Amino acid sequence: MGITVVKDKCTGCKKCLSICPFGQVEILDKKALIKEGCTLCGACQDVCDFEAIVIERGVVKGTGDIEQYKGVFVFAEQHEGKLMGCTLELLGEGRGLADKLGEELAAVLVGHNVESVCDALFAHGTDTVYLVEAEALGHYQTEPYAAALSAVVAKYKPSIVLYGATTTGRDLAPRVAVRLQTGLTADCTGLNIEEQSGLLLQTRPAFGGNIMAMIKCANHRPQMATIRPKVMKKPMPDPLRKGKMVRVEVSMNPKNIRTKVVDVIKQAVQGVPLEEAEIVVSGGRGLGSAENFKVVEELARVLGAAVGASRAAVDAGWKPHSCQVGQTGRTVCPKLYIACGISGALQHLVGMQTSDIIVAINKDPEAPIFKVCTYGIVGDLFHVVPALTKELKLMLQGSLGMGSK
């Protein structure tokens, strides 16, 4: 592994000088010179218009000196200074992995004026927070975030790096993987450590959810994975827990960022967001039409729940994709999940089987969902759901009446 400057191609334009996060480039005699402290993050190679910088990473042979790589890193996704729920879930899972390996758990926090988030990271199990702050990192953008994270990972050499499989994580993780020339397993639903080798065992659905594949990255480091939100449990925070914060200085020249955030327009969401809801009522193919979803929506209103849908219902155009629960949709983990007219294909179960309580309503007693539900009701949903809604309304009215006396 190494980096070379092709002198005949280098024009001394200084783009690599300004983009290097750790100041490891200088211009000598109008040619770029890479210092010995280079982490091979690839930022200079990406910005060079003349292909004058070449990084040899030894892709075929794998990562050299694998034993150097220690620790579990979690990308601490935040927006406007607010940590995403998936980050806390990953810290809980990362803590378990780090303890099995006897190594530290660290979080990489990237942004602008986000130092206040560190306390929450420590409270949820982090030993060390690597903080990268710059004005250019105020809003998520692929290029500066990928450069910053790649540089931190290349410098501190973790064995494992975890990301949430959010819009941000799915965009960022593959960019970092390419820069570091390592593997990436997407949309994992399970993680573990292999006892004999200490390798990360990464489990994800494959072939439309028909099989669960276990993947290992034996020859490259770090081992990287994105994990679907809501499949891991958040750890209980300990507000008295403290850790170490390491501020990592980076140089982010806005002129080298090819995109610019002009404005952020927030979409208004009616009701409870599906991923955050404590109660979810979902409908499937058994509803028969978009019109019949009113039965499910009425029950959801009474319970203060979010409305979900199976893939079959979404494919039929009865509900938008934002409502889809399952492998190719959203993963939810509410306290109560009510499935109405959903057979329970593996593709759907992957997205909701970690719910605390699952109630299944289906007229087919052989439906697969009855194998995973907590309570099952065999019957016509058009009779059962309205009756359930009516009874809940009466209970709610009764409790309100008692409260007023």
GUDREN-421485 format. One record per residue: residue in three letters; residue number from 0; x, y, z of N, C-alpha, C in turn. Coordinates in steps of 0.1 Angstrom, whole numbers, m for minus. Example, Ala and Ser with C-alpha at 12.3 -4.5 7.8 and 13.67 -1.06 7.14 Angstrom:
PT_ALA_0_132_m57_78_123_m45_78_132_m33_78
PT_SER_1_128_m22_71_137_m11_71_129_0_79
This chain:
PT_MET_0_8_m12_0_0_0_0_9_12_0
PT_GLY_1_5_23_m8_13_35_m9_6_45_m18
PT_ILE_2_12_57_m18_7_68_m26_18_73_m34
PT_THR_3_15_77_m47_26_82_m56_20_94_m64
PT_VAL_4_29_104_m65_25_115_m73_33_114_m87
PT_VAL_5_25_114_m98_31_113_m111_35_127_m115
PT_LYS_6_48_129_m115_53_143_m116_50_149_m130
PT_ASP_7_49_141_m140_47_146_m154_32_151_m155
PT_LYS_8_23_145_m147_9_149_m147_6_161_m138
PT_CYS_9_13_162_m127_11_172_m117_13_186_m122
PT_THR_10_4_195_m120_5_209_m124_8_219_m113
PT_GLY_11_7_213_m101_9_222_m89_m3_231_m87
PT_CYS_12_m15_226_m90_m27_234_m88_m31_237_m74
PT_LYS_13_m26_229_m65_m28_230_m50_m42_225_m45
PT_LYS_14_m49_219_m54_m62_214_m49_m60_203_m39
PT_CYS_15_m50_194_m41_m47_184_m31_m43_190_m18
PT_LEU_16_m36_201_m18_m31_208_m6_m42_212_3
PT_SER_17_m53_218_m4_m64_224_4_m74_213_9
PT_ILE_18_m74_202_2_m84_192_5_m79_182_16
PT_CYS_19_m66_180_18_m61_170_27_m66_173_41
PT_PRO_20_m73_164_48_m78_167_61_m68_168_72
PT_PHE_21_m56_163_70_m45_163_80_m33_171_76
PT_GLY_22_m34_178_65_m22_187_61_m10_179_58
PT_GLN_23_m12_168_51_0_159_47_5_161_33
PT_VAL_24_0_172_27_5_176_13_11_189_13
PT_GLU_25_22_190_6_29_204_4_33_205_m11
PT_ILE_26_35_217_m15_39_219_m29_54_223_m29
PT_LEU_27_62_216_m36_76_218_m37_80_218_m52
PT_ASP_28_86_229_m56_90_231_m70_78_229_m79
PT_LYS_29_66_234_m75_54_234_m83_49_219_m85
PT_LYS_30_53_211_m76_48_197_m77_43_193_m63
PT_ALA_31_33_184_m63_27_180_m50_37_170_m43
PT_LEU_32_38_171_m30_47_161_m23_38_156_m11
PT_ILE_33_37_143_m10_29_137_1_38_133_12
PT_LYS_34_35_138_24_43_135_36_41_121_41
PT_GLU_35_50_117_50_50_103_55_38_100_64
PT_GLY_36_31_111_69_20_109_78_7_107_71
PT_CYS_37_7_105_57_m5_103_49_m13_91_54
PT_THR_38_m26_92_55_m34_81_60_m41_73_48
PT_LEU_39_m38_77_36_m43_71_24_m59_72_24
PT_CYS_40_m64_83_28_m79_85_28_m84_87_14
PT_GLY_41_m76_91_5_m81_92_m9_m87_105_m13
PT_ALA_42_m87_115_m4_m93_128_m7_m85_135_m18
PT_CYS_43_m72_135_m17_m64_141_m27_m66_135_m41
PT_GLN_44_m66_122_m41_m68_115_m54_m81_118_m60
PT_ASP_45_m92_119_m52_m105_123_m58_m106_137_m64
PT_VAL_46_m99_146_m57_m100_160_m62_m90_163_m73
PT_CYS_47_m81_155_m76_m71_157_m87_m77_156_m101
PT_ASP_48_m77_167_m108_m83_167_m122_m74_161_m132
PT_PHE_49_m61_158_m129_m51_154_m139_m47_139_m136
PT_GLU_50_m53_132_m127_m50_118_m123_m35_117_m120
PT_ALA_51_m30_127_m113_m16_127_m110_m12_120_m97
PT_ILE_52_m23_117_m89_m21_110_m76_m26_96_m77
PT_VAL_53_m18_86_m74_m22_72_m76_m19_65_m62
PT_ILE_54_m30_59_m57_m29_51_m45_m30_36_m47
PT_GLU_55_m20_29_m43_m19_15_m44_m23_9_m31
PT_ARG_56_m34_2_m31_m39_m3_m18_m38_m18_m16
PT_GLY_57_m33_m25_m26_m32_m40_m24_m45_m47_m23
PT_VAL_58_m54_m44_m32_m68_m49_m31_m69_m64_m32
PT_VAL_59_m61_m70_m40_m61_m84_m42_m56_m92_m29
PT_LYS_60_m45_m87_m24_m39_m93_m12_m46_m91_1
PT_GLY_61_m54_m80_1_m61_m77_13_m54_m67_21
PT_THR_62_m60_m63_33_m54_m52_41_m41_m58_48
PT_GLY_63_m30_m50_47_m18_m54_54_m19_m51_68
PT_ASP_64_m12_m59_76_m11_m57_91_m25_m56_97
PT_ILE_65_m33_m66_95_m47_m66_100_m47_m65_115
PT_GLU_66_m36_m70_122_m36_m70_136_m35_m56_142
PT_GLN_67_m32_m46_134_m32_m32_139_m46_m27_142
PT_TYR_68_m55_m33_135_m69_m28_135_m76_m33_148
PT_LYS_69_m80_m23_157_m86_m27_169_m98_m17_172
PT_GLY_70_m108_m22_178_m119_m13_183_m131_m14_173
PT_VAL_71_m142_m9_179_m155_m9_172_m159_6_171
PT_PHE_72_m161_11_158_m165_25_156_m179_25_151
PT_VAL_73_m187_35_156_m200_38_151_m201_52_146
PT_PHE_74_m206_53_133_m209_66_128_m221_72_135
PT_ALA_75_m218_83_142_m229_89_150_m237_99_142
PT_GLU_76_m247_94_135_m255_102_126_m263_112_134
PT_GLN_77_m262_125_130_m270_135_137_m275_145_126
PT_HIS_78_m285_151_129_m290_162_120_m295_174_128
PT_GLU_79_m289_185_126_m291_197_133_m289_195_148
PT_GLY_80_m278_187_151_m275_185_165_m283_175_173
PT_LYS_81_m292_168_166_m300_158_172_m296_144_167
PT_LEU_82_m292_135_177_m288_122_173_m300_114_167
PT_MET_83_m297_106_157_m307_97_152_m309_85_161
PT_GLY_84_m321_80_162_m323_68_170_m315_56_167
PT_CYS_85_m312_55_154_m304_43_149_m290_44_155
PT_THR_86_m285_56_158_m271_57_164_m271_51_178
PT_LEU_87_m281_53_185_m282_48_199_m283_33_199
PT_GLU_88_m291_28_189_m293_13_187_m279_7_184
PT_LEU_89_m271_14_175_m258_8_171_m248_9_183
PT_LEU_90_m250_19_191_m241_19_203_m243_7_213
PT_GLY_91_m256_4_214_m259_m8_222_m253_m21_217
PT_GLU_92_m255_m22_203_m250_m34_197_m234_m34_196
PT_GLY_93_m229_m22_194_m214_m20_193_m208_m23_207
PT_ARG_94_m215_m19_218_m209_m22_231_m208_m37_233
PT_GLY_95_m218_m44_229_m217_m59_230_m206_m65_222
PT_LEU_96_m204_m60_210_m193_m65_201_m179_m62_207
PT_ALA_97_m178_m49_212_m165_m45_217_m162_m53_230
PT_ASP_98_m171_m55_238_m169_m63_250_m164_m77_247
PT_LYS_99_m170_m83_237_m166_m97_233_m152_m97_228
PT_LEU_100_m148_m86_221_m134_m85_216_m124_m80_226
PT_GLY_101_m129_m75_237_m120_m69_247_m114_m56_242
PT_GLU_102_m122_m48_234_m117_m36_227_m126_m24_231
PT_GLU_103_m122_m12_226_m130_m1_229_m141_2_219
PT_LEU_104_m152_9_224_m162_13_215_m161_28_213
PT_ALA_105_m160_33_201_m159_47_198_m169_51_189
PT_ALA_106_m173_64_189_m182_70_180_m175_81_172
PT_VAL_107_m178_82_159_m172_93_151_m184_103_148
PT_LEU_108_m182_115_154_m192_125_153_m188_136_144
PT_VAL_109_m195_138_133_m191_147_122_m202_158_121
PT_GLY_110_m198_171_121_m208_181_119_m202_195_123
PT_HIS_111_m211_204_126_m207_218_130_m214_222_142
PT_ASN_112_m207_226_153_m213_229_166_m221_218_172
PT_VAL_113_m215_206_172_m223_194_177_m216_188_189
PT_GLU_114_m207_195_195_m200_189_207_m210_186_218
PT_SER_115_m221_193_219_m230_190_230_m236_176_229
PT_VAL_116_m235_169_217_m241_156_215_m232_145_222
PT_CYS_117_m220_149_226_m210_139_231_m216_133_244
PT_ASP_118_m222_140_253_m227_135_266_m237_123_263
PT_ALA_119_m246_125_253_m255_114_250_m248_102_245
PT_LEU_120_m237_104_237_m229_92_232_m222_85_244
PT_PHE_121_m217_92_253_m210_86_265_m221_78_273
PT_ALA_122_m232_85_275_m243_79_284_m248_65_278
PT_HIS_123_m247_64_265_m252_52_258_m240_42_255
PT_GLY_124_m229_43_262_m219_33_261_m206_36_254
PT_THR_125_m204_48_248_m192_51_241_m181_53_250
PT_ASP_126_m169_48_247_m157_50_254_m150_63_250
PT_THR_127_m149_65_236_m142_76_230_m151_82_219
PT_VAL_128_m151_95_218_m158_102_207_m147_109_199
PT_TYR_129_m146_106_186_m138_113_177_m146_124_170
PT_LEU_130_m144_137_174_m152_148_170_m145_155_158
PT_VAL_131_m152_156_147_m147_163_135_m157_174_132
PT_GLU_132_m153_187_135_m161_198_133_m156_208_123
PT_ALA_133_m164_213_114_m160_223_104_m173_229_99
PT_GLU_134_m172_241_95_m184_248_90_m190_241_77
PT_ALA_135_m181_236_69_m186_229_57_m193_216_60
PT_LEU_136_m193_211_73_m199_199_76_m213_202_83
PT_GLY_137_m218_214_83_m230_218_89_m242_209_85
PT_HIS_138_m243_207_72_m254_199_66_m247_187_59
PT_TYR_139_m254_175_60_m248_164_54_m246_166_39
PT_GLN_140_m234_163_34_m230_163_20_m220_151_18
PT_THR_141_m222_144_7_m215_132_5_m200_134_5
PT_GLU_142_m195_144_m3_m180_145_m4_m173_149_9
PT_PRO_143_m177_160_16_m169_163_28_m171_153_39
PT_TYR_144_m182_147_40_m184_137_51_m176_124_48
PT_ALA_145_m176_120_35_m168_108_32_m153_111_34
PT_ALA_146_m148_123_30_m134_126_32_m131_126_47
PT_ALA_147_m139_132_55_m137_134_70_m137_120_76
PT_LEU_148_m147_112_73_m148_99_80_m137_89_75
PT_SER_149_m134_90_63_m123_81_57_m110_84_64
PT_ALA_150_m107_97_66_m95_101_72_m94_97_87
PT_VAL_151_m105_98_94_m105_93_108_m103_78_109
PT_VAL_152_m110_71_101_m109_56_101_m95_52_97
PT_ALA_153_m89_58_86_m76_55_82_m65_58_93
PT_LYS_154_m68_68_100_m58_72_111_m58_63_123
PT_TYR_155_m70_60_128_m72_53_140_m74_38_139
PT_LYS_156_m76_33_127_m76_19_123_m85_10_132
PT_PRO_157_m99_13_132_m108_4_139_m109_m9_131
PT_SER_158_m113_m20_138_m115_m33_132_m129_m34_126
PT_ILE_159_m139_m26_132_m153_m27_128_m158_m12_127
PT_VAL_160_m166_m9_117_m172_4_116_m187_1_112
PT_LEU_161_m196_7_120_m211_4_118_m218_17_115
PT_TYR_162_m227_16_106_m236_28_101_m250_23_102
PT_GLY_163_m259_33_105_m273_30_103_m277_29_88
PT_ALA_164_m286_20_85_m290_19_71_m301_29_68
PT_THR_165_m298_42_71_m307_53_68_m303_59_54
PT_THR_166_m310_69_50_m307_75_37_m292_80_38
PT_THR_167_m288_86_49_m275_91_50_m265_80_51
PT_GLY_168_m267_70_59_m258_59_60_m256_51_47
PT_ARG_169_m267_49_40_m266_41_27_m259_49_17
PT_ASP_170_m258_62_18_m251_71_8_m236_71_12
PT_LEU_171_m234_73_25_m220_75_30_m211_62_31
PT_ALA_172_m217_51_36_m209_39_38_m202_34_26
PT_PRO_173_m209_33_14_m202_28_2_m191_37_m2
PT_ARG_174_m192_50_0_m182_59_m4_m169_57_4
PT_VAL_175_m171_55_17_m160_53_26_m153_39_23
PT_ALA_176_m162_29_20_m157_16_17_m148_16_4
PT_VAL_177_m152_24_m6_m144_24_m18_m130_32_m15
PT_ARG_178_m131_42_m7_m119_49_m4_m109_41_4
PT_LEU_179_m114_32_13_m105_24_21_m103_10_15
PT_GLN_180_m110_8_4_m108_m5_m3_m111_m17_6
PT_THR_181_m123_m16_12_m127_m27_21_m141_m31_18
PT_GLY_182_m146_m42_25_m159_m47_22_m170_m39_29
PT_LEU_183_m182_m41_25_m194_m35_31_m206_m44_30
PT_THR_184_m212_m48_41_m224_m56_41_m236_m46_44
PT_ALA_185_m246_m46_34_m256_m36_36_m269_m42_42
PT_ASP_186_m276_m34_50_m289_m38_55_m289_m50_64
PT_CYS_187_m279_m50_73_m278_m62_82_m289_m62_92
PT_THR_188_m293_m74_96_m303_m75_107_m298_m82_119
PT_GLY_189_m285_m87_118_m279_m93_130_m264_m92_129
PT_LEU_190_m257_m91_140_m243_m90_141_m238_m99_153
PT_ASN_191_m226_m105_151_m220_m113_162_m205_m114_159
PT_ILE_192_m198_m120_169_m184_m122_167_m181_m137_167
PT_GLU_193_m174_m141_157_m170_m155_156_m159_m158_166
PT_GLU_194_m162_m168_175_m153_m171_186_m139_m174_182
PT_GLN_195_m137_m183_172_m123_m188_169_m115_m176_162
PT_SER_196_m121_m169_153_m113_m159_145_m115_m145_150
PT_GLY_197_m125_m142_157_m128_m128_161_m134_m120_150
PT_LEU_198_m138_m126_139_m143_m119_128_m158_m115_131
PT_LEU_199_m162_m104_124_m176_m100_125_m185_m108_116
PT_LEU_200_m195_m114_122_m205_m122_115_m216_m113_112
PT_GLN_201_m219_m110_99_m229_m101_95_m240_m108_88
PT_THR_202_m252_m107_93_m264_m114_88_m273_m104_81
PT_ARG_203_m277_m108_69_m287_m100_62_m296_m108_53
PT_PRO_204_m308_m104_50_m317_m111_41_m312_m110_27
PT_ALA_205_m314_m121_20_m310_m121_5_m320_m128_m3
PT_PHE_206_m319_m126_m16_m329_m132_m25_m343_m129_m21
PT_GLY_207_m346_m116_m20_m360_m112_m17_m364_m116_m3
PT_GLY_208_m355_m119_6_m358_m123_20_m361_m138_21
PT_ASN_209_m358_m146_11_m360_m160_12_m350_m168_19
PT_ILE_210_m338_m162_20_m327_m168_28_m321_m157_37
PT_MET_211_m314_m161_47_m306_m152_55_m291_m155_53
PT_ALA_212_m284_m146_48_m270_m148_45_m261_m143_56
PT_MET_213_m251_m151_59_m241_m147_69_m228_m144_62
PT_ILE_214_m223_m132_64_m211_m127_56_m200_m123_65
PT_LYS_215_m188_m127_61_m175_m124_68_m166_m116_59
PT_CYS_216_m158_m107_64_m148_m100_57_m135_m103_63
PT_ALA_217_m129_m114_57_m117_m120_64_m104_m113_61
PT_ASN_218_m103_m107_49_m90_m102_44_m88_m87_44
PT_HIS_219_m99_m80_47_m98_m65_46_m103_m59_59
PT_ARG_220_m98_m47_62_m101_m39_74_m103_m25_70
PT_PRO_221_m113_m18_76_m121_m23_86_m133_m32_81
PT_GLN_222_m139_m40_89_m151_m47_85_m163_m37_87
PT_MET_223_m171_m35_76_m181_m24_77_m194_m30_73
PT_ALA_224_m204_m24_80_m218_m28_78_m228_m17_80
PT_THR_225_m239_m17_73_m250_m8_76_m261_m17_82
PT_ILE_226_m267_m12_93_m277_m20_100_m290_m13_100
PT_ARG_227_m301_m20_97_m314_m15_96_m319_m9_109
PT_PRO_228_m324_3_109_m330_9_121_m341_0_127
PT_LYS_229_m341_0_140_m352_m7_148_m350_m22_149
PT_VAL_230_m339_m28_144_m337_m42_146_m328_m44_158
PT_MET_231_m322_m34_163_m314_m35_176_m321_m27_187
PT_LYS_232_m319_m31_199_m325_m24_210_m316_m13_215
PT_LYS_233_m322_m1_219_m314_9_224_m310_6_239
PT_PRO_234_m297_9_242_m293_6_256_m299_16_266
PT_MET_235_m300_13_278_m305_22_288_m293_32_291
PT_PRO_236_m296_45_290_m285_55_292_m281_56_307
PT_ASP_237_m268_59_308_m263_61_322_m258_76_322
PT_PRO_238_m265_85_327_m261_99_326_m248_103_333
PT_LEU_239_m244_94_342_m232_96_350_m219_91_343
PT_ARG_240_m222_83_332_m210_77_325_m203_88_317
PT_LYS_241_m190_88_317_m181_97_310_m171_90_301
PT_GLY_242_m166_97_292_m156_91_283_m146_101_278
PT_LYS_243_m139_98_268_m128_107_263_m132_113_249
PT_MET_244_m131_126_248_m134_132_235_m121_136_228
PT_VAL_245_m119_131_216_m107_135_208_m111_144_196
PT_ARG_246_m107_156_197_m110_165_186_m101_163_174
PT_VAL_247_m106_159_163_m98_156_151_m99_168_141
PT_GLU_248_m87_175_140_m87_187_131_m87_183_116
PT_VAL_249_m96_189_109_m96_187_94_m96_200_87
PT_SER_250_m92_199_75_m92_212_66_m102_210_55
PT_MET_251_m113_217_56_m123_216_46_m124_229_38
PT_ASN_252_m119_229_26_m120_241_18_m134_240_10
PT_PRO_253_m143_249_13_m156_249_6_m155_249_m10
PT_LYS_254_m144_255_m15_m142_256_m29_m140_242_m36
PT_ASN_255_m136_232_m28_m134_219_m33_m146_210_m32
PT_ILE_256_m157_215_m27_m169_208_m25_m178_211_m37
PT_ARG_257_m182_201_m45_m188_204_m58_m203_206_m57
PT_THR_258_m209_204_m45_m223_207_m43_m225_217_m31
PT_LYS_259_m236_224_m31_m239_234_m21_m253_232_m16
PT_VAL_260_m255_232_m3_m269_232_2_m274_246_2
PT_VAL_261_m284_249_m6_m290_262_m7_m301_264_3
PT_ASP_262_m309_254_5_m320_255_14_m324_241_19
PT_VAL_263_m330_240_30_m335_227_36_m350_229_37
PT_ILE_264_m358_221_30_m372_221_31_m377_209_38
PT_LYS_265_m383_210_50_m388_199_58_m402_195_54
PT_GLN_266_m403_182_52_m416_177_48_m425_175_60
PT_ALA_267_m437_180_59_m447_179_70_m452_164_70
PT_VAL_268_m451_158_82_m456_145_84_m468_145_93
PT_GLN_269_m479_139_87_m491_138_95_m491_126_104
PT_GLY_270_m495_128_117_m495_117_126_m482_113_131
PT_VAL_271_m480_101_136_m468_96_142_m459_90_131
PT_PRO_272_m446_94_130_m437_88_121_m436_73_123
PT_LEU_273_m436_65_112_m437_51_113_m426_45_122
PT_GLU_274_m414_49_119_m402_43_126_m402_46_141
PT_GLU_275_m409_57_145_m408_61_159_m421_58_167
PT_ALA_276_m431_52_160_m444_50_167_m443_38_177
PT_GLU_277_m450_40_188_m450_29_198_m461_19_195
PT_ILE_278_m471_23_186_m481_14_181_m482_15_166
PT_VAL_279_m482_4_159_m484_4_145_m495_m6_141
PT_VAL_280_m504_m1_132_m515_m9_127_m512_m10_112
PT_SER_281_m510_m22_107_m507_m24_93_m517_m32_86
PT_GLY_282_m519_m29_73_m529_m37_65_m522_m44_53
PT_GLY_283_m527_m55_49_m521_m62_38_m531_m65_26
PT_ARG_284_m527_m75_19_m535_m79_7_m549_m83_11
PT_GLY_285_m551_m88_23_m564_m92_27_m575_m81_27
PT_LEU_286_m570_m68_27_m580_m57_27_m587_m55_14
PT_GLY_287_m580_m60_3_m587_m60_m10_m587_m48_m18
PT_SER_288_m586_m36_m12_m586_m23_m19_m581_m12_m11
PT_ALA_289_m578_m1_m17_m573_11_m10_m585_16_m2
PT_GLU_290_m597_16_m7_m609_20_1_m610_13_14
PT_ASN_291_m607_1_14_m609_m7_27_m598_m4_37
PT_PHE_292_m588_4_34_m578_7_44_m584_16_55
PT_LYS_293_m596_22_52_m603_30_62_m605_22_75
PT_VAL_294_m607_9_74_m609_1_86_m596_1_94
PT_VAL_295_m585_0_88_m572_0_95_m569_14_101
PT_GLU_296_m572_24_93_m569_38_97_m577_42_109
PT_GLU_297_m590_38_109_m599_41_120_m593_35_133
PT_LEU_298_m589_22_133_m583_16_145_m570_23_149
PT_ALA_299_m562_27_139_m550_35_142_m553_48_149
PT_ARG_300_m564_55_145_m567_68_151_m571_66_165
PT_VAL_301_m579_56_168_m583_53_182_m571_50_191
PT_LEU_302_m562_43_186_m550_39_194_m539_50_194
PT_GLY_303_m540_60_185_m529_70_184_m517_63_177
PT_ALA_304_m520_55_167_m509_46_161_m506_52_147
PT_ALA_305_m495_47_142_m491_49_128_m496_38_120
PT_VAL_306_m499_41_107_m504_32_98_m493_26_89
PT_GLY_307_m492_13_88_m482_6_79_m489_m2_69
PT_ALA_308_m482_m8_60_m487_m16_49_m477_m27_45
PT_SER_309_m482_m38_40_m473_m48_35_m469_m44_21
PT_ARG_310_m459_m52_16_m454_m49_2_m465_m51_m8
PT_ALA_311_m473_m61_m6_m484_m64_m16_m494_m52_m16
PT_ALA_312_m497_m46_m5_m506_m35_m5_m500_m23_m12
PT_VAL_313_m487_m21_m10_m480_m9_m16_m479_m12_m31
PT_ASP_314_m475_m24_m35_m474_m27_m49_m487_m25_m57
PT_ALA_315_m498_m27_m49_m511_m26_m55_m515_m11_m56
PT_GLY_316_m508_m2_m50_m511_12_m51_m520_17_m40
PT_TRP_317_m523_8_m30_m532_12_m19_m526_22_m9
PT_LYS_318_m513_21_m8_m506_29_2_m492_33_m4
PT_PRO_319_m487_45_m1_m474_49_m6_m462_41_0
PT_HIS_320_m451_41_m7_m439_33_m2_m435_37_12
PT_SER_321_m437_49_16_m433_54_29_m440_46_40
PT_CYS_322_m451_39_37_m459_32_47_m454_17_47
PT_GLN_323_m446_13_38_m443_m1_37_m434_m6_48
PT_VAL_324_m438_m17_54_m430_m24_65_m424_m36_59
PT_GLY_325_m411_m38_60_m405_m50_55_m391_m48_50
PT_GLN_326_m386_m58_44_m372_m58_39_m369_m46_30
PT_THR_327_m378_m44_21_m376_m33_11_m383_m20_15
PT_GLY_328_m388_m20_28_m395_m8_33_m389_m4_46
PT_ARG_329_m397_m1_56_m393_4_69_m392_m8_79
PT_THR_330_m383_m6_88_m382_m16_99_m387_m9_111
PT_VAL_331_m397_m15_118_m403_m9_130_m401_m19_142
PT_CYS_332_m402_m13_154_m401_m21_166_m409_m14_177
PT_PRO_333_m422_m14_174_m431_m7_184_m434_m16_196
PT_LYS_334_m441_m11_206_m446_m19_217_m457_m28_213
PT_LEU_335_m465_m23_203_m476_m31_198_m477_m30_183
PT_TYR_336_m477_m42_176_m479_m42_162_m491_m51_159
PT_ILE_337_m501_m45_151_m513_m52_148_m513_m54_132
PT_ALA_338_m513_m66_128_m512_m70_114_m526_m74_110
PT_CYS_339_m532_m67_100_m546_m70_96_m545_m75_81
PT_GLY_340_m549_m87_79_m549_m92_66_m536_m94_59
PT_ILE_341_m525_m96_68_m512_m98_63_m508_m113_65
PT_SER_342_m504_m120_55_m501_m134_56_m488_m137_64
PT_GLY_343_m478_m128_63_m466_m130_71_m454_m136_63
PT_ALA_344_m452_m131_50_m441_m135_43_m428_m131_50
PT_LEU_345_m417_m138_47_m404_m135_54_m400_m120_51
PT_GLN_346_m403_m115_39_m400_m101_36_m406_m92_45
PT_HIS_347_m418_m94_50_m425_m86_59_m421_m88_73
PT_LEU_348_m419_m100_77_m415_m103_91_m402_m97_94
PT_VAL_349_m392_m96_85_m379_m90_88_m381_m75_93
PT_GLY_350_m392_m69_89_m394_m55_92_m401_m52_105
PT_MET_351_m407_m63_111_m415_m61_123_m414_m71_134
PT_GLN_352_m407_m82_132_m407_m93_141_m400_m90_155
PT_THR_353_m393_m79_156_m388_m75_169_m397_m67_178
PT_SER_354_m410_m65_173_m420_m57_181_m422_m64_194
PT_ASP_355_m425_m57_204_m427_m63_217_m439_m72_218
PT_ILE_356_m451_m67_212_m463_m76_211_m468_m75_197
PT_ILE_357_m471_m87_191_m476_m87_178_m490_m94_178
PT_VAL_358_m500_m87_173_m513_m92_172_m516_m94_157
PT_ALA_359_m520_m106_153_m523_m110_139_m538_m113_138
PT_ILE_360_m544_m107_127_m558_m109_124_m558_m114_110
PT_ASN_361_m562_m126_108_m562_m132_94_m572_m144_94
PT_LYS_362_m579_m146_83_m589_m156_83_m583_m170_79
PT_ASP_363_m571_m170_75_m564_m182_72_m556_m187_84
PT_PRO_364_m560_m198_90_m553_m203_102_m539_m208_99
PT_GLU_365_m536_m210_87_m523_m215_83_m513_m204_79
PT_ALA_366_m517_m192_80_m509_m180_76_m496_m180_85
PT_PRO_367_m485_m178_78_m472_m178_85_m471_m168_97
PT_ILE_368_m478_m158_96_m477_m147_107_m481_m153_120
PT_PHE_369_m490_m163_121_m494_m169_133_m483_m176_141
PT_LYS_370_m472_m179_133_m460_m185_140_m451_m176_148
PT_VAL_371_m453_m163_145_m444_m153_152_m452_m143_160
PT_CYS_372_m466_m144_159_m474_m134_167_m475_m138_182
PT_THR_373_m478_m128_190_m480_m130_204_m494_m135_206
PT_TYR_374_m504_m128_199_m518_m132_200_m523_m133_185
PT_GLY_375_m530_m143_182_m536_m145_169_m551_m146_169
PT_ILE_376_m557_m139_160_m572_m139_159_m575_m145_145
PT_VAL_377_m581_m157_144_m585_m163_132_m600_m158_129
PT_GLY_378_m601_m150_119_m614_m144_115_m614_m134_104
PT_ASP_379_m625_m130_100_m626_m120_89_m623_m106_95
PT_LEU_380_m612_m100_89_m608_m87_95_m619_m77_94
PT_PHE_381_m628_m78_84_m639_m68_83_m649_m69_94
PT_HIS_382_m649_m80_101_m657_m81_113_m649_m79_126
PT_VAL_383_m637_m84_126_m629_m83_138_m624_m69_141
PT_VAL_384_m618_m62_131_m612_m49_133_m623_m39_137
PT_PRO_385_m634_m37_130_m644_m28_135_m649_m31_149
PT_ALA_386_m651_m43_152_m655_m47_166_m645_m43_176
PT_LEU_387_m632_m45_173_m621_m41_182_m620_m26_183
PT_THR_388_m622_m19_172_m622_m4_172_m634_1_181
PT_LYS_389_m646_m5_179_m657_0_187_m655_m3_202
PT_GLU_390_m649_m14_206_m647_m17_220_m637_m8_226
PT_LEU_391_m626_m5_218_m616_4_223_m621_18_225
PT_LYS_392_m630_22_216_m637_36_218_m645_36_231
PT_LEU_393_m652_26_234_m660_25_246_m651_25_258
PT_MET_394_m640_18_257_m631_18_269_m625_31_271
PT_LEU_395_m621_38_260_m615_51_261_m625_61_266
PT_GLN_396_m638_61_262_m648_70_267_m650_68_281
PT_GLY_397_m650_55_285_m652_52_299_m641_57_308
PT_SER_398_m629_55_304_m618_61_312_m618_76_313
PT_LEU_399_m622_82_302_m623_97_302_m634_101_312
PT_GLY_400_m645_94_312_m656_97_320_m652_96_335
PT_MET_401_m645_85_338_m641_83_352_m631_94_356
PT_GLY_402_m623_98_347_m613_109_350_m619_122_353
PT_SER_403_m631_124_347_m638_137_349_m646_138_362
PT_LYS_404_m648_126_369_m656_127_381_m648_130_393
